[in-house]
Amino acid sequence: MSYCINPHCPKPADPANANNRICRNCGSEILLLGRYRVIKQLGGGGFGQTFEVDDSGTAKVLKVLTENNSKAIELFQQEAKVLSQLNSGGIPKVDSDGYFTVSPKNRQKRHYILLLY
């Protein structure tokens, strides 16, 4: 399964996208950074959504900031920084290249945090 995380995609969970790099419904990248395949949505609310992703056979969690205002972006970046500095069981760890941005097709830049559990 592949899940399109473009918030304007008319059919994000289309089974026909299973092995695609590009969503057949909206034209957005499905394989983020050519590496991360979004499997399913885990939750959402507030300022973000969370998804399960596959990174070459390793399951990870992707947080996506859904608000695009400066305060929300600042807090999201601060969260990534704090999580990357913590090293304690039970607290997710930010992947080494775990904070990144992507501009979906014809949309504003989106901010992401990739977490290891």
PyMOL CGO cylinders between C-alpha atoms (Angstrom):
from pymol import cmd
from pymol.cgo import CYLINDER

trace = [
    CYLINDER, 0.00, 0.00, 0.00, 1.12, 3.55, -0.68, 0.3, 1, 1, 1, 1, 1, 1,
    CYLINDER, 1.12, 3.55, -0.68, -0.59, 6.59, 0.75, 0.3, 1, 1, 1, 1, 1, 1,
    CYLINDER, -0.59, 6.59, 0.75, -0.49, 10.05, -0.85, 0.3, 1, 1, 1, 1, 1, 1,
    CYLINDER, -0.49, 10.05, -0.85, -0.01, 12.77, 1.76, 0.3, 1, 1, 1, 1, 1, 1,
    CYLINDER, -0.01, 12.77, 1.76, -1.01, 15.69, -0.43, 0.3, 1, 1, 1, 1, 1, 1,
    CYLINDER, -1.01, 15.69, -0.43, -3.86, 17.20, 1.63, 0.3, 1, 1, 1, 1, 1, 1,
    CYLINDER, -3.86, 17.20, 1.63, -5.74, 17.99, -1.59, 0.3, 1, 1, 1, 1, 1, 1,
    CYLINDER, -5.74, 17.99, -1.59, -5.48, 14.51, -3.12, 0.3, 1, 1, 1, 1, 1, 1,
    CYLINDER, -5.48, 14.51, -3.12, -8.98, 13.22, -3.97, 0.3, 1, 1, 1, 1, 1, 1,
    CYLINDER, -8.98, 13.22, -3.97, -8.03, 9.57, -3.27, 0.3, 1, 1, 1, 1, 1, 1,
    CYLINDER, -8.03, 9.57, -3.27, -4.95, 9.34, -1.00, 0.3, 1, 1, 1, 1, 1, 1,
    CYLINDER, -4.95, 9.34, -1.00, -5.35, 5.62, -0.22, 0.3, 1, 1, 1, 1, 1, 1,
    CYLINDER, -5.35, 5.62, -0.22, -5.78, 4.49, -3.84, 0.3, 1, 1, 1, 1, 1, 1,
    CYLINDER, -5.78, 4.49, -3.84, -4.56, 0.84, -4.07, 0.3, 1, 1, 1, 1, 1, 1,
    CYLINDER, -4.56, 0.84, -4.07, -3.44, 1.54, -7.66, 0.3, 1, 1, 1, 1, 1, 1,
    CYLINDER, -3.44, 1.54, -7.66, -0.60, 3.66, -6.22, 0.3, 1, 1, 1, 1, 1, 1,
    CYLINDER, -0.60, 3.66, -6.22, 0.98, 0.63, -4.51, 0.3, 1, 1, 1, 1, 1, 1,
    CYLINDER, 0.98, 0.63, -4.51, 4.21, 0.70, -6.51, 0.3, 1, 1, 1, 1, 1, 1,
    CYLINDER, 4.21, 0.70, -6.51, 4.06, 4.20, -7.99, 0.3, 1, 1, 1, 1, 1, 1,
    CYLINDER, 4.06, 4.20, -7.99, 6.49, 7.06, -7.36, 0.3, 1, 1, 1, 1, 1, 1,
    CYLINDER, 6.49, 7.06, -7.36, 3.84, 9.59, -8.42, 0.3, 1, 1, 1, 1, 1, 1,
    CYLINDER, 3.84, 9.59, -8.42, 0.19, 9.65, -7.30, 0.3, 1, 1, 1, 1, 1, 1,
    CYLINDER, 0.19, 9.65, -7.30, -2.08, 8.82, -10.21, 0.3, 1, 1, 1, 1, 1, 1,
    CYLINDER, -2.08, 8.82, -10.21, -4.82, 11.05, -8.76, 0.3, 1, 1, 1, 1, 1, 1,
    CYLINDER, -4.82, 11.05, -8.76, -3.02, 14.32, -8.02, 0.3, 1, 1, 1, 1, 1, 1,
    CYLINDER, -3.02, 14.32, -8.02, 0.50, 13.99, -9.47, 0.3, 1, 1, 1, 1, 1, 1,
    CYLINDER, 0.50, 13.99, -9.47, 2.30, 14.41, -6.12, 0.3, 1, 1, 1, 1, 1, 1,
    CYLINDER, 2.30, 14.41, -6.12, 5.39, 12.44, -5.14, 0.3, 1, 1, 1, 1, 1, 1,
    CYLINDER, 5.39, 12.44, -5.14, 4.47, 9.29, -3.25, 0.3, 1, 1, 1, 1, 1, 1,
    CYLINDER, 4.47, 9.29, -3.25, 8.04, 8.23, -2.59, 0.3, 1, 1, 1, 1, 1, 1,
    CYLINDER, 8.04, 8.23, -2.59, 9.25, 11.14, -0.43, 0.3, 1, 1, 1, 1, 1, 1,
    CYLINDER, 9.25, 11.14, -0.43, 12.84, 12.17, -1.13, 0.3, 1, 1, 1, 1, 1, 1,
    CYLINDER, 12.84, 12.17, -1.13, 13.01, 9.11, -3.37, 0.3, 1, 1, 1, 1, 1, 1,
    CYLINDER, 13.01, 9.11, -3.37, 13.20, 6.98, -0.24, 0.3, 1, 1, 1, 1, 1, 1,
    CYLINDER, 13.20, 6.98, -0.24, 10.22, 7.05, 2.15, 0.3, 1, 1, 1, 1, 1, 1,
    CYLINDER, 10.22, 7.05, 2.15, 7.00, 5.28, 1.13, 0.3, 1, 1, 1, 1, 1, 1,
    CYLINDER, 7.00, 5.28, 1.13, 4.00, 6.33, 3.22, 0.3, 1, 1, 1, 1, 1, 1,
    CYLINDER, 4.00, 6.33, 3.22, 2.04, 3.22, 4.16, 0.3, 1, 1, 1, 1, 1, 1,
    CYLINDER, 2.04, 3.22, 4.16, -0.92, 4.57, 6.13, 0.3, 1, 1, 1, 1, 1, 1,
    CYLINDER, -0.92, 4.57, 6.13, -2.15, 7.42, 8.26, 0.3, 1, 1, 1, 1, 1, 1,
    CYLINDER, -2.15, 7.42, 8.26, -1.82, 6.82, 12.00, 0.3, 1, 1, 1, 1, 1, 1,
    CYLINDER, -1.82, 6.82, 12.00, -3.49, 9.94, 13.33, 0.3, 1, 1, 1, 1, 1, 1,
    CYLINDER, -3.49, 9.94, 13.33, -3.97, 13.64, 13.08, 0.3, 1, 1, 1, 1, 1, 1,
    CYLINDER, -3.97, 13.64, 13.08, -5.23, 16.73, 14.77, 0.3, 1, 1, 1, 1, 1, 1,
    CYLINDER, -5.23, 16.73, 14.77, -4.06, 20.06, 15.99, 0.3, 1, 1, 1, 1, 1, 1,
    CYLINDER, -4.06, 20.06, 15.99, -1.19, 21.19, 13.78, 0.3, 1, 1, 1, 1, 1, 1,
    CYLINDER, -1.19, 21.19, 13.78, -0.18, 17.89, 12.22, 0.3, 1, 1, 1, 1, 1, 1,
    CYLINDER, -0.18, 17.89, 12.22, -0.72, 14.38, 11.00, 0.3, 1, 1, 1, 1, 1, 1,
    CYLINDER, -0.72, 14.38, 11.00, 1.27, 11.20, 11.60, 0.3, 1, 1, 1, 1, 1, 1,
    CYLINDER, 1.27, 11.20, 11.60, 1.92, 8.39, 9.15, 0.3, 1, 1, 1, 1, 1, 1,
    CYLINDER, 1.92, 8.39, 9.15, 3.68, 5.04, 9.10, 0.3, 1, 1, 1, 1, 1, 1,
    CYLINDER, 3.68, 5.04, 9.10, 6.42, 4.99, 6.47, 0.3, 1, 1, 1, 1, 1, 1,
    CYLINDER, 6.42, 4.99, 6.47, 8.68, 2.32, 5.06, 0.3, 1, 1, 1, 1, 1, 1,
    CYLINDER, 8.68, 2.32, 5.06, 12.36, 3.14, 4.67, 0.3, 1, 1, 1, 1, 1, 1,
    CYLINDER, 12.36, 3.14, 4.67, 13.82, 0.18, 2.75, 0.3, 1, 1, 1, 1, 1, 1,
    CYLINDER, 13.82, 0.18, 2.75, 12.11, -2.34, 5.03, 0.3, 1, 1, 1, 1, 1, 1,
    CYLINDER, 12.11, -2.34, 5.03, 12.38, -0.34, 8.27, 0.3, 1, 1, 1, 1, 1, 1,
    CYLINDER, 12.38, -0.34, 8.27, 9.14, 1.04, 9.71, 0.3, 1, 1, 1, 1, 1, 1,
    CYLINDER, 9.14, 1.04, 9.71, 9.32, 4.65, 10.87, 0.3, 1, 1, 1, 1, 1, 1,
    CYLINDER, 9.32, 4.65, 10.87, 6.86, 7.37, 11.81, 0.3, 1, 1, 1, 1, 1, 1,
    CYLINDER, 6.86, 7.37, 11.81, 6.49, 10.58, 9.83, 0.3, 1, 1, 1, 1, 1, 1,
    CYLINDER, 6.49, 10.58, 9.83, 5.02, 13.72, 11.37, 0.3, 1, 1, 1, 1, 1, 1,
    CYLINDER, 5.02, 13.72, 11.37, 3.70, 16.30, 8.93, 0.3, 1, 1, 1, 1, 1, 1,
    CYLINDER, 3.70, 16.30, 8.93, 3.01, 19.90, 9.89, 0.3, 1, 1, 1, 1, 1, 1,
    CYLINDER, 3.01, 19.90, 9.89, -0.37, 20.89, 8.44, 0.3, 1, 1, 1, 1, 1, 1,
    CYLINDER, -0.37, 20.89, 8.44, -0.26, 24.54, 9.46, 0.3, 1, 1, 1, 1, 1, 1,
    CYLINDER, -0.26, 24.54, 9.46, 1.89, 26.88, 7.41, 0.3, 1, 1, 1, 1, 1, 1,
    CYLINDER, 1.89, 26.88, 7.41, 2.24, 29.88, 9.68, 0.3, 1, 1, 1, 1, 1, 1,
    CYLINDER, 2.24, 29.88, 9.68, 5.53, 31.09, 11.11, 0.3, 1, 1, 1, 1, 1, 1,
    CYLINDER, 5.53, 31.09, 11.11, 4.72, 30.27, 14.77, 0.3, 1, 1, 1, 1, 1, 1,
    CYLINDER, 4.72, 30.27, 14.77, 3.65, 26.68, 13.96, 0.3, 1, 1, 1, 1, 1, 1,
    CYLINDER, 3.65, 26.68, 13.96, 6.78, 26.17, 11.82, 0.3, 1, 1, 1, 1, 1, 1,
    CYLINDER, 6.78, 26.17, 11.82, 8.99, 27.54, 14.62, 0.3, 1, 1, 1, 1, 1, 1,
    CYLINDER, 8.99, 27.54, 14.62, 7.42, 25.19, 17.19, 0.3, 1, 1, 1, 1, 1, 1,
    CYLINDER, 7.42, 25.19, 17.19, 7.68, 22.21, 14.82, 0.3, 1, 1, 1, 1, 1, 1,
    CYLINDER, 7.68, 22.21, 14.82, 11.38, 22.92, 14.21, 0.3, 1, 1, 1, 1, 1, 1,
    CYLINDER, 11.38, 22.92, 14.21, 11.91, 23.27, 17.96, 0.3, 1, 1, 1, 1, 1, 1,
    CYLINDER, 11.91, 23.27, 17.96, 10.21, 19.90, 18.53, 0.3, 1, 1, 1, 1, 1, 1,
    CYLINDER, 10.21, 19.90, 18.53, 12.55, 18.25, 15.98, 0.3, 1, 1, 1, 1, 1, 1,
    CYLINDER, 12.55, 18.25, 15.98, 15.60, 19.82, 17.64, 0.3, 1, 1, 1, 1, 1, 1,
    CYLINDER, 15.60, 19.82, 17.64, 14.59, 18.72, 21.15, 0.3, 1, 1, 1, 1, 1, 1,
    CYLINDER, 14.59, 18.72, 21.15, 13.73, 15.18, 20.05, 0.3, 1, 1, 1, 1, 1, 1,
    CYLINDER, 13.73, 15.18, 20.05, 17.07, 14.88, 18.24, 0.3, 1, 1, 1, 1, 1, 1,
    CYLINDER, 17.07, 14.88, 18.24, 18.91, 15.76, 21.47, 0.3, 1, 1, 1, 1, 1, 1,
    CYLINDER, 18.91, 15.76, 21.47, 17.04, 13.33, 23.74, 0.3, 1, 1, 1, 1, 1, 1,
    CYLINDER, 17.04, 13.33, 23.74, 18.30, 9.80, 24.25, 0.3, 1, 1, 1, 1, 1, 1,
    CYLINDER, 18.30, 9.80, 24.25, 15.88, 7.94, 26.45, 0.3, 1, 1, 1, 1, 1, 1,
    CYLINDER, 15.88, 7.94, 26.45, 13.86, 4.75, 26.03, 0.3, 1, 1, 1, 1, 1, 1,
    CYLINDER, 13.86, 4.75, 26.03, 10.24, 5.40, 25.18, 0.3, 1, 1, 1, 1, 1, 1,
    CYLINDER, 10.24, 5.40, 25.18, 10.93, 8.76, 23.56, 0.3, 1, 1, 1, 1, 1, 1,
    CYLINDER, 10.93, 8.76, 23.56, 11.08, 8.72, 19.77, 0.3, 1, 1, 1, 1, 1, 1,
    CYLINDER, 11.08, 8.72, 19.77, 14.39, 9.67, 18.21, 0.3, 1, 1, 1, 1, 1, 1,
    CYLINDER, 14.39, 9.67, 18.21, 14.62, 11.93, 15.19, 0.3, 1, 1, 1, 1, 1, 1,
    CYLINDER, 14.62, 11.93, 15.19, 16.36, 10.21, 12.28, 0.3, 1, 1, 1, 1, 1, 1,
    CYLINDER, 16.36, 10.21, 12.28, 19.77, 11.68, 11.32, 0.3, 1, 1, 1, 1, 1, 1,
    CYLINDER, 19.77, 11.68, 11.32, 18.25, 13.49, 8.34, 0.3, 1, 1, 1, 1, 1, 1,
    CYLINDER, 18.25, 13.49, 8.34, 14.85, 13.51, 9.99, 0.3, 1, 1, 1, 1, 1, 1,
    CYLINDER, 14.85, 13.51, 9.99, 13.77, 17.12, 9.55, 0.3, 1, 1, 1, 1, 1, 1,
    CYLINDER, 13.77, 17.12, 9.55, 13.06, 18.05, 5.96, 0.3, 1, 1, 1, 1, 1, 1,
    CYLINDER, 13.06, 18.05, 5.96, 10.73, 20.01, 3.72, 0.3, 1, 1, 1, 1, 1, 1,
    CYLINDER, 10.73, 20.01, 3.72, 9.03, 19.04, 0.46, 0.3, 1, 1, 1, 1, 1, 1,
    CYLINDER, 9.03, 19.04, 0.46, 6.94, 21.12, -1.92, 0.3, 1, 1, 1, 1, 1, 1,
    CYLINDER, 6.94, 21.12, -1.92, 4.07, 18.94, -3.23, 0.3, 1, 1, 1, 1, 1, 1,
    CYLINDER, 4.07, 18.94, -3.23, 3.02, 19.56, -6.83, 0.3, 1, 1, 1, 1, 1, 1,
    CYLINDER, 3.02, 19.56, -6.83, 1.52, 23.06, -7.11, 0.3, 1, 1, 1, 1, 1, 1,
    CYLINDER, 1.52, 23.06, -7.11, 1.35, 23.45, -3.29, 0.3, 1, 1, 1, 1, 1, 1,
    CYLINDER, 1.35, 23.45, -3.29, 3.15, 25.26, -0.48, 0.3, 1, 1, 1, 1, 1, 1,
    CYLINDER, 3.15, 25.26, -0.48, 6.23, 23.76, 1.13, 0.3, 1, 1, 1, 1, 1, 1,
    CYLINDER, 6.23, 23.76, 1.13, 5.44, 21.23, 3.88, 0.3, 1, 1, 1, 1, 1, 1,
    CYLINDER, 5.44, 21.23, 3.88, 7.57, 20.41, 6.93, 0.3, 1, 1, 1, 1, 1, 1,
    CYLINDER, 7.57, 20.41, 6.93, 8.31, 16.86, 8.13, 0.3, 1, 1, 1, 1, 1, 1,
    CYLINDER, 8.31, 16.86, 8.13, 9.92, 15.07, 11.07, 0.3, 1, 1, 1, 1, 1, 1,
    CYLINDER, 9.92, 15.07, 11.07, 10.96, 11.43, 10.63, 0.3, 1, 1, 1, 1, 1, 1,
    CYLINDER, 10.96, 11.43, 10.63, 11.02, 9.46, 13.89, 0.3, 1, 1, 1, 1, 1, 1,
    CYLINDER, 11.02, 9.46, 13.89, 12.60, 6.16, 14.90, 0.3, 1, 1, 1, 1, 1, 1,
    CYLINDER, 12.60, 6.16, 14.90, 11.06, 4.05, 17.63, 0.3, 1, 1, 1, 1, 1, 1,
]
cmd.load_cgo(trace, "trace")
